[in-house]
Amino acid sequence: MMHHLTGGWWGLPIRRPLEAGMRTFPVLLILFIPIVFGMNRIFPWIQGAVTANPRLPFKHIYLSRDFFLLRAAIYFAIWFVLTYVMNRWSVEQDRTADPRYAKYLEGISGPGLILFGITVTYASIDWVMSLEPGWFSTIYGMLFMVIYALGALALVVNISQATTNYAPVSHVVTRDQFNDLGNLMLTFVMLWAYLSFSQFLIIWAGNLKNEITFYVTRANGAWAGLALFLVLFHFAIPFLFLLQRSIKRRLKMLSILCGALIVISFIDMYWLVVPAFQPSGPRLHPLDLTLLIGIFGIWFGSYIWQLRRAPLLPLHDPRFLQTAD
């Protein structure tokens, strides 16, 4: 949707990998089912620990099982509709070469990004922030959007790099495009650091009991070491690497960096989620790794299947043709 709004040659190698990612939402819905059946063990507010607090009347209404499930259904419905419409128009553009579909895709992308921002914000509040229902942050949703965007961009850059040796991608995609994608990744790395530090600074300056618990837990013991790791490897080192034009234009180097950012994004999510269950420090279990590999394997298998269902490059997008000319 960002590319449909802004245009540019940089979106050519990643458009189809991103569209394939959209089409994996049915798999994600299936993977969400265990959360529904395990709500009693996951979310403390199910037992009424927070909703019984008379000072939180809104949370008493918001944090209820039925309302939670209704909101989740709305999120997935919006994502499914955007996926269906955008992929349908993309296919029709390939089939008919009608330039109007580029305008249609641009037209839906503006409202689509707004809906994406709203749904991701509320989903991150429902599915992650409510693990510690007494805590809140108004910047939380934006932080998740940036983590998602950076992880997705790193993945599709790797996918695009892997296809550059094969026609027709090898005839069209250039190092300049990967340089532009590296610049976009640099933007998301900087935005992640800005949002993370802003959240910390505001909570530290306010020093309110309901807010500081988040960082009190995550800045002590082994969690503090993991926080320092994220500062170095989620921001400082990628920032220094992505400043260098030579790295962004060397596809193997950029691919290694993208692979590292995908792993670090998982670690970042681990740091955000697991302290709600293990405040004293991480207690690793073999299932932590096997479940991660299993769930990612299921999703990635469906992703590759979806990727093979369409040409690797858009066939008749007039914006690409005009840029090439």
C-alpha positions as CSV (number, residue, x, y, z in Angstrom):
1,M,0.0,0.0,0.0
2,M,2.9,2.3,0.7
3,H,4.2,1.7,-2.8
4,H,0.8,2.1,-4.5
5,L,0.6,5.5,-2.9
6,T,4.2,6.7,-3.6
7,G,5.2,4.8,-6.8
8,G,8.8,4.3,-7.7
9,W,11.0,1.7,-9.2
10,W,11.9,0.4,-5.8
11,G,8.6,-1.5,-5.4
12,L,9.0,-3.7,-8.4
13,P,11.0,-6.6,-6.9
14,I,9.0,-6.7,-3.6
15,R,5.4,-6.2,-4.7
16,R,4.6,-9.8,-5.5
17,P,6.4,-11.2,-2.4
18,L,4.4,-8.8,-0.3
19,E,1.1,-9.7,-2.0
20,A,1.9,-13.4,-1.3
21,G,2.4,-12.5,2.3
22,M,-1.1,-10.9,2.4
23,R,-2.6,-14.1,1.1
24,T,-1.4,-16.1,4.1
25,F,-3.9,-14.5,6.5
26,P,-6.1,-17.6,6.4
27,V,-3.2,-19.6,7.9
28,L,-2.7,-16.9,10.5
29,L,-6.4,-17.2,11.4
30,I,-6.0,-20.9,11.9
31,L,-3.0,-20.3,14.1
32,F,-5.0,-17.9,16.1
33,I,-7.5,-20.6,17.2
34,P,-5.3,-22.0,20.0
35,I,-5.2,-18.5,21.5
36,V,-9.0,-18.4,21.6
37,F,-9.1,-21.8,23.4
38,G,-6.2,-20.9,25.7
39,M,-7.5,-17.4,26.8
40,N,-8.0,-18.5,30.4
41,R,-4.3,-19.4,30.7
42,I,-2.9,-16.5,28.7
43,F,-4.8,-13.3,29.7
44,P,-5.0,-12.5,33.4
45,W,-8.1,-10.2,32.9
46,I,-10.1,-13.3,32.1
47,Q,-10.1,-14.1,35.8
48,G,-11.3,-10.6,36.7
49,A,-8.0,-9.5,38.3
50,V,-8.2,-6.1,36.7
51,T,-11.8,-5.7,35.8
52,A,-12.7,-5.9,39.5
53,N,-10.8,-2.6,40.0
54,P,-13.5,0.1,40.4
55,R,-11.1,2.8,39.1
56,L,-11.0,1.1,35.7
57,P,-14.6,1.0,34.6
58,F,-13.7,1.2,30.9
59,K,-11.4,-1.8,31.1
60,H,-14.2,-3.7,32.8
61,I,-16.1,-3.4,29.5
62,Y,-13.2,-3.6,27.1
63,L,-11.5,-6.6,28.6
64,S,-14.2,-9.1,28.3
65,R,-14.1,-12.4,26.4
66,D,-16.9,-11.7,24.0
67,F,-15.8,-8.2,23.1
68,F,-12.2,-9.5,22.6
69,L,-13.4,-12.2,20.2
70,L,-15.6,-9.7,18.3
71,R,-12.7,-7.3,17.9
72,A,-10.4,-10.1,16.6
73,A,-13.1,-11.1,14.1
74,I,-13.3,-7.5,12.9
75,Y,-9.5,-7.2,12.5
76,F,-9.3,-10.4,10.4
77,A,-12.3,-9.4,8.4
78,I,-10.7,-6.1,7.4
79,W,-7.4,-7.8,6.6
80,F,-9.2,-10.4,4.5
81,V,-11.2,-7.8,2.5
82,L,-8.0,-5.7,1.8
83,T,-6.2,-8.9,0.8
84,Y,-9.0,-10.0,-1.5
85,V,-9.5,-6.7,-3.2
86,M,-5.9,-5.8,-3.7
87,N,-4.9,-9.2,-5.0
88,R,-7.9,-9.4,-7.2
89,W,-7.1,-6.1,-8.9
90,S,-3.4,-7.0,-9.2
91,V,-4.4,-10.2,-11.0
92,E,-6.8,-8.3,-13.3
93,Q,-4.1,-5.8,-14.1
94,D,-1.9,-8.7,-15.2
95,R,-4.7,-10.3,-17.3
96,T,-6.1,-7.2,-19.0
97,A,-3.2,-4.7,-19.0
98,D,-5.9,-2.1,-18.1
99,P,-4.1,1.0,-16.6
100,R,-7.2,1.8,-14.5
101,Y,-6.3,-0.9,-12.0
102,A,-3.2,1.1,-11.0
103,K,-5.5,3.9,-10.0
104,Y,-7.8,1.5,-8.2
105,L,-4.9,0.1,-6.2
106,E,-3.7,3.6,-5.4
107,G,-7.3,4.6,-4.4
108,I,-7.7,1.8,-1.9
109,S,-4.2,2.1,-0.4
110,G,-4.9,5.4,1.4
111,P,-7.9,4.1,3.3
112,G,-6.2,0.7,3.6
113,L,-3.2,2.2,5.4
114,I,-5.5,4.0,7.8
115,L,-7.4,0.7,8.5
116,F,-4.1,-1.1,8.9
117,G,-2.9,1.4,11.4
118,I,-6.1,1.2,13.4
119,T,-6.4,-2.6,13.4
120,V,-2.7,-3.2,14.2
121,T,-3.0,-0.7,17.1
122,Y,-6.0,-2.3,18.6
123,A,-4.7,-5.9,17.9
124,S,-1.4,-5.1,19.7
125,I,-3.3,-3.7,22.7
126,D,-5.7,-6.7,22.8
127,W,-3.1,-9.5,22.1
128,V,0.0,-8.2,23.8
129,M,-0.6,-5.1,26.0
130,S,-3.5,-6.8,27.8
131,L,-1.1,-9.5,29.1
132,E,-0.2,-6.7,31.6
133,P,-3.6,-5.1,31.8
134,G,-2.7,-2.5,34.4
135,W,-0.1,-1.0,32.0
136,F,-0.7,1.3,29.0
137,S,1.2,3.2,26.4
138,T,-0.2,5.4,23.6
139,I,2.7,4.8,21.3
140,Y,2.5,1.0,21.5
141,G,0.6,0.3,18.3
142,M,2.9,2.4,16.2
143,L,5.9,0.5,17.6
144,F,4.3,-2.8,16.5
145,M,3.6,-1.4,13.0
146,V,7.3,-0.6,12.6
147,I,8.4,-4.0,13.9
148,Y,6.0,-5.6,11.4
149,A,7.1,-3.4,8.5
150,L,10.8,-3.9,9.2
151,G,10.4,-7.7,9.5
152,A,8.3,-7.9,6.4
153,L,10.7,-5.8,4.4
154,A,13.7,-7.8,5.5
155,L,11.9,-11.0,4.5
156,V,10.9,-9.9,1.0
157,V,14.3,-8.3,0.3
158,N,15.8,-11.8,1.0
159,I,13.2,-13.4,-1.2
160,S,13.8,-10.9,-4.0
161,Q,17.6,-11.3,-3.7
162,A,17.2,-15.1,-4.0
163,T,15.3,-14.7,-7.3
164,T,17.7,-12.2,-9.0
165,N,19.6,-15.1,-10.7
166,Y,16.4,-16.2,-12.6
167,A,14.6,-14.7,-15.5
168,P,12.7,-12.4,-15.8
169,V,13.8,-10.9,-12.4
170,S,17.5,-10.9,-13.5
171,H,16.7,-8.8,-16.5
172,V,14.8,-6.1,-14.6
173,V,15.9,-5.8,-11.0
174,T,19.1,-3.7,-10.4
175,R,21.3,-2.9,-7.5
176,D,19.9,0.6,-7.4
177,Q,16.5,-0.9,-6.3
178,F,18.1,-2.8,-3.5
179,N,19.9,0.3,-2.5
180,D,16.6,2.1,-2.2
181,L,15.1,-0.8,-0.2
182,G,18.1,-0.6,2.1
183,N,17.4,3.1,2.6
184,L,13.8,2.2,3.4
185,M,15.0,-0.4,6.0
186,L,17.3,2.3,7.5
187,T,14.2,4.5,7.9
188,F,12.3,1.8,9.8
189,V,15.4,1.0,12.0
190,M,15.6,4.7,12.9
191,L,11.9,4.9,13.5
192,W,11.9,1.8,15.8
193,A,14.7,3.4,17.8
194,Y,12.8,6.8,18.0
195,L,9.6,5.2,19.1
196,S,11.2,2.9,21.6
197,F,13.2,5.6,23.2
198,S,10.3,8.0,23.2
199,Q,8.1,5.5,25.0
200,F,10.9,4.9,27.6
201,L,11.6,8.6,28.1
202,I,7.9,9.6,28.6
203,I,7.3,6.8,31.1
204,W,10.6,7.5,32.9
205,A,9.8,11.2,33.1
206,G,6.2,10.6,34.3
207,N,7.3,8.0,36.9
208,L,3.8,6.7,37.4
209,K,3.2,3.5,39.2
210,N,0.9,2.0,36.5
211,E,3.4,2.8,33.8
212,I,6.8,2.0,35.1
213,T,6.1,-1.6,35.8
214,F,6.7,-2.4,32.2
215,Y,10.3,-1.2,32.3
216,V,11.0,-2.2,35.9
217,T,10.5,-5.8,34.8
218,R,12.3,-5.5,31.5
219,A,15.3,-3.6,32.8
220,N,16.3,-6.0,35.6
221,G,18.3,-9.2,35.5
222,A,18.5,-11.2,32.3
223,W,15.8,-9.0,30.7
224,A,18.1,-6.0,31.0
225,G,20.8,-7.9,29.1
226,L,18.3,-8.7,26.4
227,A,17.3,-5.0,26.3
228,L,20.9,-4.0,25.8
229,F,21.2,-6.6,23.0
230,L,18.2,-5.0,21.2
231,V,19.7,-1.5,21.5
232,L,22.9,-2.8,19.8
233,F,21.6,-5.2,17.3
234,H,18.1,-3.8,16.5
235,F,19.4,-0.3,16.1
236,A,23.1,0.6,16.5
237,I,24.7,-2.0,14.3
238,P,22.0,-2.2,11.6
239,F,22.0,1.6,11.5
240,L,25.8,1.8,10.9
241,F,25.6,-1.0,8.2
242,L,22.7,0.6,6.4
243,L,24.4,3.9,6.2
244,Q,27.0,2.4,3.9
245,R,26.0,2.4,0.3
246,S,28.4,-0.4,-0.5
247,I,26.6,-2.8,1.8
248,K,23.1,-1.9,0.4
249,R,24.4,-2.6,-3.2
250,R,26.1,-5.9,-2.3
251,L,23.2,-8.3,-2.4
252,K,24.7,-11.0,-0.3
253,M,25.7,-8.6,2.5
254,L,22.3,-7.0,2.4
255,S,20.7,-10.5,2.5
256,I,22.7,-11.5,5.6
257,L,21.7,-8.3,7.3
258,C,18.1,-8.9,6.5
259,G,18.2,-12.4,7.8
260,A,19.7,-11.1,11.1
261,L,16.9,-8.4,11.3
262,I,14.3,-11.1,11.0
263,V,15.8,-13.1,13.9
264,I,16.2,-9.9,16.0
265,S,12.5,-9.0,15.3
266,F,11.5,-12.3,16.8
267,I,13.8,-11.6,19.8
268,D,12.2,-8.1,20.2
269,M,8.7,-9.7,20.3
270,Y,10.0,-12.2,22.9
271,W,11.2,-9.3,25.0
272,L,7.9,-7.6,24.7
273,V,5.7,-10.6,25.5
274,V,7.4,-13.1,27.7
275,P,8.3,-10.9,30.7
276,A,4.5,-10.7,31.4
277,F,4.7,-14.5,32.2
278,Q,8.3,-14.7,33.5
279,P,9.1,-11.3,35.2
280,S,12.2,-12.7,37.0
281,G,14.0,-13.6,33.8
282,P,13.6,-15.9,30.8
283,R,13.3,-19.6,31.5
284,L,14.0,-21.2,28.2
285,H,12.3,-24.5,27.4
286,P,12.9,-26.7,24.3
287,L,9.3,-26.1,23.3
288,D,10.1,-22.3,22.9
289,L,12.3,-23.1,20.0
290,T,10.4,-26.0,18.5
291,L,7.1,-24.2,18.5
292,L,8.7,-21.1,16.9
293,I,10.3,-23.2,14.2
294,G,7.0,-25.2,13.7
295,I,4.7,-22.2,13.5
296,F,7.1,-20.3,11.3
297,G,7.6,-23.4,9.1
298,I,3.8,-23.7,8.6
299,W,3.5,-20.1,7.7
300,F,6.6,-20.0,5.5
301,G,5.4,-23.1,3.6
302,S,2.1,-21.5,2.9
303,Y,3.9,-18.3,1.9
304,I,6.1,-20.1,-0.7
305,W,3.1,-21.8,-2.1
306,Q,1.3,-18.5,-2.5
307,L,4.4,-16.9,-4.0
308,R,4.5,-19.6,-6.8
309,R,0.9,-18.9,-7.7
310,A,1.6,-15.6,-9.5
311,P,4.4,-14.2,-11.7
312,L,7.3,-12.9,-9.7
313,L,6.9,-9.4,-11.3
314,P,3.9,-7.3,-12.1
315,L,3.2,-7.7,-15.9
316,H,1.4,-4.5,-16.9
317,D,1.8,-1.9,-14.2
318,P,2.0,1.4,-16.1
319,R,4.0,3.0,-13.3
320,F,6.9,0.5,-13.7
321,L,6.8,0.9,-17.5
322,Q,6.9,4.7,-17.2
323,T,9.8,4.6,-14.8
324,A,11.7,2.2,-17.0
325,D,11.2,4.5,-20.0
